[in-house]
Structure formats: C-alpha cells, structure tokens
Amino acid sequence: MAVEITDANFEEVVLKSEVPVVVDFWAAWCGPCKMLGPIIDKMHGDYDGKAIIGKVDVDQNPGVSAKFGVRNIPTVLFIKGGEVADKSVGAVPESQLTSKLDALLA
C-alpha cells in the first residue's frame, strides 16, 4: 500500500524527502481514482527504496490540496527537492506515470 500522506505529515514525508515523491490526490467517491489506485500501490512496491509513493485523500486533507491548486482528481504530482517537477491529471496508463518518475530518478 502507498504511504498515507496528510496535511499533518506532508512537509516531513514529501518536502523534506531526499528521494523523489509521487503524490496521488484522490477521493473515495472518485471513479477514475479507483482505476488509478492499484497502479499507485504497484508503483509503491516497484520503486521501494528509490522513491516514495503516497496518496492524499482530498476530502480529509484540504490544506495540501489547496496549497497545490488540485481542482481535478486524480491528480498525481511528482515532487523532487521539495518542488513540483511534473504532474499528471486524470486516469492515465501506468507507463505514463513510471516514465515521469524514471525521468526524475535519472
């Protein structure tokens, strides 16, 4: 399972991370989010030790969602060195997400 990221732990888990972080903004009622969820969980295993793969429930954590201007979900942010390096909006294929993350790891 991907790391649960909240308003409370966002700075510690994401902004202070020494490895790239993939943050999936989602909600339980969001159909496309349910399609993306298993991909995010798989990436968590595939990139263990190389990147942090996490999820933010937008209903439970409005602060982080507002800070990054997340208006559509699912939105996946790719963060490196505390800065947004890339993003993806909507249900996209696993290959699109992994290629964006691989570019940050190169």
C-alpha positions in Angstrom: 0.0 0.0 0.0 1.1 3.5 -0.8 2.2 5.8 2.1 -0.7 7.8 3.5 0.1 11.5 3.3 -1.9 14.0 5.3 -1.9 17.8 5.9 0.0 17.0 9.2 2.8 14.9 7.7 3.1 16.4 4.2 6.1 18.6 5.0 8.1 15.8 6.7 7.2 13.0 4.2 7.2 15.0 1.0 9.0 18.3 1.2 11.9 17.0 3.2 12.4 13.8 1.3 15.8 13.1 -0.2 14.2 10.9 -2.9 11.5 11.8 -5.4 7.9 11.6 -4.2 4.9 10.7 -6.2 1.7 12.1 -4.6 -1.7 10.8 -5.8 -4.5 13.2 -4.8 -7.7 11.1 -4.7 -11.1 10.6 -3.0 -13.2 7.5 -2.2 -16.1 8.6 -4.4 -14.0 9.3 -7.5 -14.3 6.6 -10.2 -11.1 7.4 -12.1 -9.2 7.5 -8.7 -10.3 3.8 -8.1 -8.8 2.9 -11.5 -5.5 4.6 -10.6 -5.3 3.3 -7.1 -3.9 -0.2 -7.9 -1.3 1.4 -10.2 -0.1 3.7 -7.4 0.1 0.7 -5.0 2.1 -1.3 -7.5 4.5 1.6 -8.0 5.0 1.7 -4.2 6.4 -1.8 -4.4 8.3 -1.4 -7.7 10.1 1.8 -6.5 10.7 0.8 -2.9 13.9 2.4 -1.7 14.2 4.6 -4.8 11.1 6.9 -4.4 8.2 7.5 -2.0 4.8 6.7 -3.5 2.0 8.2 -1.5 -1.7 9.2 -1.5 -3.6 12.2 -0.2 -7.3 11.9 0.4 -8.5 15.3 -0.7 -11.7 15.2 1.5 -9.6 14.5 4.6 -6.7 16.8 3.8 -8.0 20.1 2.1 -4.9 22.0 3.1 -2.4 20.2 0.9 -4.9 20.0 -1.9 -5.5 23.8 -1.8 -1.7 24.6 -1.5 -1.0 22.8 -4.8 -4.2 24.0 -6.5 -5.6 20.5 -7.0 -9.0 21.0 -8.6 -9.4 17.8 -10.6 -8.8 14.3 -9.3 -7.0 12.1 -9.7 -4.0 14.4 -9.9 -0.6 13.0 -9.4 2.3 15.3 -8.5 5.9 14.3 -9.0 8.0 16.2 -6.4 11.8 16.4 -6.2 13.7 18.5 -3.8 10.5 20.0 -2.4 9.4 21.3 -5.8 6.8 20.0 -8.2 8.8 18.6 -11.1 5.9 17.2 -13.1 2.2 16.3 -12.9 -0.4 14.1 -14.4 -4.2 14.7 -14.3 -6.8 12.0 -14.8 -6.7 8.2 -15.1 -3.6 7.6 -17.1 -1.7 4.4 -18.0 1.0 3.1 -15.6 3.6 3.6 -18.3 2.9 7.4 -18.3 3.4 7.6 -14.6 6.5 5.4 -14.5 8.2 7.3 -17.3 7.7 10.6 -15.5 9.2 9.1 -12.3 12.0 7.4 -14.1 13.0 10.8 -15.6 13.4 12.2 -12.0 15.5 9.2 -11.0 17.9 9.5 -14.0 
